[in-house]
């Protein structure tokens, strides 16, 4: 059992995913000891809670017992990135990749790091390599991260392709539905944007969904529909203060 798959990483994607998946063992990757698994899992949990001190302590304990684990080095890289220690983060990611150069979860984590640093072209190459790993059991993570990275680079068509593939894996993922709705809006594909935002709204509304839905209806020229979404925003989220485009009357 692979303890963790590196998913929606750090501030770029709001933290590590704990979506674990069984995975065929790779000869180049050292198996985690029982102690290493426990400490790595705790380190990841603390990182999700932004408790950097405890995350670092547990990750270093895992490193002491399992110095050959690519997962441990990759998680240390994410911890250092959260701290803003970019040189140390890069060093840990490099160590992880030397141990497991074709490991999908490690490539996904490193690609997300590269994208956060603005190296979107190299990140895209690594996302592709992650998706080509036949042992990688959670491709949704790499697909959604790759879609976000393509959006950051302004490559809307590529972003749409990645995100549609991610949605095919997880049809009710709220974040991907939102991203797709906005990506279609950015491309002027208003009917597609309406379809995705309606699917998202149907799974439970929130303020961001209603704001984006109103913007989409503005783009479609549907003033009444936009007004209805904004009225819902006032009724359902009275304490919400719209900003940016969502603040338009």
N, C-alpha and C positions, 0 to 999 in steps of 0.2 A: 504494500500500500504506500503510495506517495503521500507524505504528510500534507503537503500543501502545493497548490498551483499558484504561481504568482499572477495576479489578475489586475484589477483596476488599481494602478500603482500610485501611491503617494499623492501629493497635491494635484498632480496631473489628472489622476482618476480617483481621488478621494480614498485611498487606502488599499491595502492588500486584500485580495479575495481569499476566502478560506475554502473555496470550492475544491475539494480534494477528489482525485479520480484515480482508480487503479491504473497501473502503468507497468508495462513489461520492463524488467530490469535492464539497465545498460551496463556493459562491462566497464566503461570508463567512469561510472558514477559510484562512489562508495555508498553502501547502505547505511542509513542512519541507525545508530544504536537506540535502544529503548530510551535511555536517558536523553540522547540527542533529540529524539522525536518530541519528548515531553517539553524540553526546554525551548526548542524551536517553535512549537505550537504556542507556548506561553509568550515568547518574544513577539510573535506575530500578533497575538491578542493584545498585548500591551501597546504595540505600535498602532493598532487600529484605534486604541483609546488615547493616542498621543502621549502616552507615558514613556517618554524616550529613555529615561534613566533605567526603569525596570526592563524595557525592551532590550536595551544594550546589555544589561547584566545577564539576562537569560540567553541572549544570542552569544555572548562571550563564553558562557558556560557550555552551550552547545558546541561552540568552536573548540573548546578544550577537549571535549570527548570525541568530537568528529571533525577533525581539521581537514579531512578530505571531502567534505560534503559541499557540493556546489550550491545546494539550497541555503546552507548556513551563510556562505559568503555573499550570495545574492541578497539575503535578508539584511545582512550587515550593510551592504551597499545602499539599500533602501532606507535603513536607519540613518546612515550618514547623510543621505540626500535630504531627509527630513530636517536634519540638524543644520543643513547648509554647508556641510563639509564635503565639497564636491570632489576634491582630489582623493580623499579617502574613499568616497563612494565609487569613483572610477576604478580605483585599485581593487576594491572588493569585487566589482563586476568583472574585471579582467581575470581575477583569480577563478571566479565561478565559471567563466567561459573556457578557461584553460582546462578545467576539470571536465566540463561537459559542453563541448563546442557545438553540438547539434541538438541539445536538449530544448524542447519547445517551451517549457515554462521558464527556463533561464533566459532564452532568447527573447521571450515576451517581456520579461522584467527589464532586460537591458535595452530593448527597443523603446520601451516606455521612458526609460531614463534618457535615452538619446533624444527622443522627441521633446521631453521637458527642457532639454538643453538647446533646442532649436535645430538639431541635426535630423530634420524630418526625412530627408532622402535616405540616409543610412538607416534610420529607424524602420522605414518601410521595407527595406531589404531584409532586415532581421525579422520583422513580422512575417514576411513571406517564408523565410527559413523555418520559423517556428511552426507555421501551418503545414510545412512539408515534413515535419517530424511525425512519422506514422504512429509513434508511441505516445504522442501528446493527446491526452483524453479530454481536455477542456478547450477546444479551439474557439469557443465563444469568447473567451477572454482576449485572445490575440486578435480576433476579428473586430471586437468592439473597440479595443485599444487602437488598432490600425485605422479604424474609421475616424476616431477622434483625432488621431495624428494627421490624417489627410485633411480633415476640417481645419486644423491649425495651419496647415500649409496652403489653405485656400483651394485645395484640389477637390472640388465638390463632387464631381462625377466618381472619382475613386472612393471618396468617403461614402457615397451612396451605395456603391457596390459592396464594400466591406460591411456596412451596417445592415444591408438587406440580407447578407449571408448570416450575420449574427442573429438577426430576427428570425430567420428560418430555423436556427438552433433553439432559440428561446423566444417564442412568439409573443409572450406577454411581458417582456422586459420593459419596465417603465422608462428607464433612461434611454434605451435604444429607440423606442418609439418617439420620444421627445427629440432626440438627435436627428432622426430621419425626417420628422415633420419640419424641423428648422432647416435641414439640408435641402429638402425639396423647395422650401420657401426661398432659400438663397439662390436656387437655380431657376426660380420663376415657375416651378411646377406646382401650381396652386391646387389643382384637384388632388394630386398625390399628397400634398401637405395637409389638406383638409382630411383626407382619409386617415392618415397616420395620427393626427391630433385627436380625431374623433375616437379612434381605437384607444389612445392613451386616456382620454377623458372617461371613456366607458369603464376603465379599470379603477376609477376613483380620482376625483378631481383634486388638484392643489392649485395654489396661486400661480405658479410658473406655467402650468398647463393652460389655465384660463387666459393668462396674459398672451401667451404665444398663439392660442386659438383666436383671440381678438385681432392680433396682428395679421394672421393669415386671412381672416375675413376682410380686414381693411384692404389687403393686397388684392383680394378677389372683387373688391368694390361692393361687398355686402354690408352696408352700414347697419342694417337692422340686426343681422346676425352678430356683428362685432359688438353692438350695443348690448345685446343679450348676454354675451360672455362677460362684458365689463360689469353688467348689473349683477351677474352671478358672483363675480369677484368681490364686489362690495357686500353682497348678502352673505356669502359663505366664509369670507375672510375679511371681516370688518377692520381688523387691526393691520392688515397688509398695506404697505405704502408702495405703490407702483413706482418703478424707476425706468429711465431710458424710454425705449419705444413703447413699453407697456403703459406709460403714463399718459399717452396721448388720449384726449377726450373722445 
